[in-house]
Amino acid sequence: MKDSPQVTVLRLGHRPGRDERMTTHVGLTARALGADKVVLANAARNQADTVIDITDRFGGPFDVASTEEPKRLIRDFEGRVVHLTMYGEPVQEIEDDVREAHADDPLLVVVGAEKVPFEVYEHADWNVGVTNQPHSEVASLAVFLDRLFEGRELDREWENPDRVVVPQETGKRVVDPDEK
């Protein structure tokens, strides 16, 4: 988000045939809830294209990248690493520490798909659990980003959209930005 060090979300792993929607939703959630970039690992090209298309249509800035070496990205990341896992420390107990660190350093938020290698747990500055119960990694990412940004991401202004959603009590309305 503007005026703070970068937040990058890494989708660690992608199982073709099983994770298409989840990987896409990790990227869309990262974009919508304040991250600056998503990096998709291991052959998630179609999902990257979808996130790029949404960014082009509904505004940015938001970067999308891919990597064949996600472990190297974690090892070499110049900043702090947060790994979202149900086995981690409760988000409500570490969110202040993460937020304080993020005031000075970029964050890499790792969201797993398949069994996460133990070295990810070791390289993370924080292993963070949202409820310590099994549920969606997309839900964990959403809760974590909201806690990190304290709700500021909900008022974000999007740059250069081709279309804008007009909030209303009922129905749907999407317009050209000049009509809003």
C-alpha positions in Angstrom: 0.0 0.0 0.0 1.1 3.6 -0.5 3.3 5.2 2.1 4.6 1.9 3.6 7.2 -0.7 2.6 6.1 -3.2 0.0 4.0 -6.3 0.9 4.5 -9.2 -1.5 2.4 -12.4 -1.3 4.0 -15.6 -2.4 1.7 -18.5 -3.3 4.0 -21.4 -2.5 3.0 -24.3 -4.6 0.3 -24.8 -7.2 -1.3 -28.2 -7.9 -2.7 -28.1 -11.5 -6.2 -29.4 -11.7 -6.8 -28.8 -8.0 -5.6 -25.3 -7.1 -6.7 -23.1 -10.0 -9.4 -21.2 -8.2 -7.5 -21.0 -4.9 -4.4 -19.7 -6.5 -6.4 -17.1 -8.5 -8.2 -16.1 -5.3 -4.9 -15.7 -3.4 -3.8 -13.2 -6.1 -7.1 -11.4 -6.1 -7.3 -11.2 -2.3 -3.7 -9.9 -2.1 -4.6 -7.2 -4.6 -7.9 -6.2 -3.1 -6.7 -6.1 0.5 -3.5 -4.0 0.3 -0.6 -6.1 -0.9 1.5 -4.6 -3.7 2.5 -7.8 -5.5 1.8 -11.5 -5.8 4.3 -14.0 -6.9 2.9 -17.3 -8.1 5.0 -20.4 -8.0 5.1 -23.5 -10.2 3.2 -23.2 -13.4 0.3 -20.9 -12.4 0.5 -18.9 -15.6 -3.3 -18.9 -16.3 -3.9 -17.7 -12.7 -1.4 -14.9 -13.2 -3.1 -13.8 -16.4 -6.4 -13.6 -14.6 -5.0 -11.4 -11.8 -3.3 -9.2 -14.4 -6.6 -8.9 -16.3 -8.5 -7.8 -13.2 -5.8 -5.3 -12.3 -6.0 -3.9 -15.9 -9.8 -3.6 -15.7 -10.3 -2.4 -12.1 -7.1 -0.5 -11.5 -3.8 -0.8 -9.7 -1.1 -0.5 -9.0 -0.5 -4.2 -8.4 2.3 -6.4 -9.8 2.1 -10.1 -10.7 5.2 -12.3 -11.1 6.0 -16.0 -11.2 8.9 -18.0 -10.0 10.2 -21.5 -10.5 12.3 -21.1 -7.3 10.0 -20.0 -4.5 12.4 -21.3 -1.8 15.2 -19.1 -3.2 12.8 -16.1 -3.1 12.1 -16.8 0.6 15.8 -17.3 1.4 17.0 -14.2 -0.5 14.1 -11.9 0.4 15.3 -8.5 1.7 12.8 -7.8 4.4 10.7 -9.8 6.9 9.0 -13.1 6.1 5.5 -14.1 7.4 4.3 -17.6 6.8 0.6 -18.2 7.2 0.0 -21.6 8.7 -2.6 -23.1 11.1 0.4 -24.2 13.2 1.7 -20.7 13.9 1.4 -18.2 16.7 -2.1 -16.7 16.9 -2.3 -13.7 14.6 -3.8 -11.6 17.4 -0.7 -12.2 19.6 1.9 -11.1 16.9 0.1 -8.6 14.7 1.6 -5.6 16.6 5.2 -7.0 16.2 4.6 -7.6 12.5 3.1 -4.1 12.0 6.0 -2.5 13.8 8.5 -4.4 11.7 6.6 -3.5 8.5 7.0 0.2 9.3 10.6 -0.2 8.3 10.9 -3.3 6.2 9.2 -5.0 3.3 7.1 -8.1 4.1 6.9 -11.4 2.2 3.7 -13.2 3.1 3.9 -16.9 2.3 0.7 -18.8 1.6 1.1 -22.5 1.1 -0.9 -24.8 -1.2 0.6 -28.2 -0.7 2.7 -29.6 2.2 5.0 -26.8 3.1 8.7 -27.7 3.4 10.1 -27.3 7.0 12.7 -24.9 5.8 9.9 -22.3 5.1 9.0 -22.5 8.8 12.7 -22.0 9.7 13.2 -19.0 7.4 10.0 -17.2 8.5 10.4 -14.4 11.0 6.8 -15.3 12.0 4.7 -18.4 11.5 1.2 -17.1 11.9 -2.0 -18.9 12.5 -5.4 -17.5 12.0 -7.5 -19.6 14.5 -5.1 -22.6 14.5 -7.9 -24.5 12.8 -8.1 -26.0 9.3 -9.7 -23.5 6.8 -9.0 -21.7 3.6 -5.6 -20.1 2.9 -7.5 -17.3 1.2 -9.4 -16.6 4.4 -6.1 -16.6 6.4 -4.6 -14.1 3.9 -7.6 -11.8 4.1 -7.6 -11.8 7.9 -3.9 -11.2 8.1 -3.8 -8.3 5.6 -6.7 -6.7 7.3 -4.9 -7.0 10.7 -1.7 -5.7 9.2 -3.3 -2.6 7.6 -5.9 -2.1 10.3 -8.7 -1.6 7.8 -7.0 1.1 5.8 -6.9 -1.1 2.7 -10.7 -1.0 2.5 -10.6 2.7 1.5 -7.9 2.3 -1.1 -8.2 4.4 -4.2 -7.4 2.5 -7.4 -5.4 4.1 -10.2 -6.4 4.0 -13.9 -9.4 1.7 -13.8 -11.3 0.9 -16.9 -14.4 0.3 -14.8 -15.5 1.1 -11.3 -18.0 -0.7 -9.1 -20.6 1.7 -7.7 -21.6 0.5 -4.2 -25.4 0.3 -3.7 -27.8 -1.4 -1.3 -29.2 -3.8 -3.9 -28.2 -4.8 -7.4 -25.0 -4.4 -9.4 -23.6 -1.3 -11.1 -20.3 -1.1 -12.9 -19.5 2.1 -14.8 -16.8 3.9 -16.7 -14.7 5.8 -14.2 -15.8 9.1 -15.8 -19.4 8.3 -14.9 -18.8 7.8 -11.2 
